[in-house]
Amino acid sequence: MPQGVSFQCRRCGACCRVPGDVALAPDEAQAIADFLGLDVYVFTARYTALAQNRRDLTLVEQSDGRCVFLQPDGSCRVQPVKPVQCKGFPTVWRSPRLTSVCAALRAGGGG
Ligand code: SF4
């Protein structure tokens, strides 16, 4: 991100509606399980699957491809402990597809 440009997330949840892997870093399954009050094995069975790289865990998707933790109002059910991958968009990493759906980036907020 260019220096002096700040990004203002609108918390619309558009990026969370794009199908694709939301990979979990090693400690994140335990952190999210604790946040939800679940045993980590229950959390893993209920909310994760093997990522496309056949190595990491990814969050499962709802039937239309949106993240399992995206709530109807566009908020994230696990916001305080959401994965590093989620925290990193769009300031740490971007993809053309996610960039195209981000209203804040399209409006010039850090694009
Ligand atoms: S975990 Fe939260 S921030 Fe990450 S994709 Fe799912 S709903 Fe979005």
Residues whose N, C-alpha, C, O or C-beta is under 5 A from the ligand:
A	BS01	SF4	C16 V22 C67 F69 L70 C76 K82 C86
